[in-house]
């Protein structure tokens, strides 16, 4: 299964408390958990348009992982960008794209770019 990896920039880390608050403030986020999980210090569920995904913050605070590349994963990434005051970037596990999330307002725009 493919994943989206959201990051700020090389050698930059997310502020844990602010990022958890930003993620928790997104409509559709539920079941937030903080702890020491395999590959994560925070995870939650996200549901949009009858689709669901799992979101995780890496222990190093360098990436946020969103399971899959379905529309709900793309929507989560767009909504997270709206919550932050700095540019977020997104890549997939195959490194087939590396994009700025500031470029997208809609899931269809995001989808068109990754499929081009």
MOLIN-V908623 format. One record per helix or strand of 3 or more residues. SS is the DSSP state (alpha for helix, beta for strand). FROM is the first residue (numbers start at 1). LEN is the number of residues. If there is no record, write none. Layout:
# MOLIN-V908623
SS | FROM | LEN
SS | FROM | LEN
This chain:
# MOLIN-V908623
beta | 3 | 5
alpha | 16 | 9
beta | 29 | 9
beta | 40 | 9
beta | 51 | 7
beta | 64 | 4
alpha | 71 | 13
beta | 89 | 4
beta | 98 | 3
alpha | 101 | 3
alpha | 107 | 9
